[in-house]
Amino acid sequence: MFLGLEWYWWLVILVILMISIPFKIRFMKWWNKRQQEKKHDQREKWGDDE
């Protein structure tokens, strides 16, 4: 078959990808929120000194 893998391995890979995509989206949203909070905290800490 394609790239030396049987059809059922492609099915397994496809299922794993379909399951992991929502987790990746959720992680990216969480990560962006965390980065924005870090920037906000830094501005509050160092903004008064200027």
Stockholm file with secondary structure:
# STOCKHOLM 1.0

chainA/1-50         MFLGLEWYWWLVILVILMISIPFKIRFMKWWNKRQQEKKHDQREKWGDDE
#=GR chainA/1-50 SS CGGGCCHHHHHHHHHHHHHHHHHHHHHHHHHHHHHHHHHHHHHHHHHTTC
#=GC SS_cons        CGGGCCHHHHHHHHHHHHHHHHHHHHHHHHHHHHHHHHHHHHHHHHHTTC
//
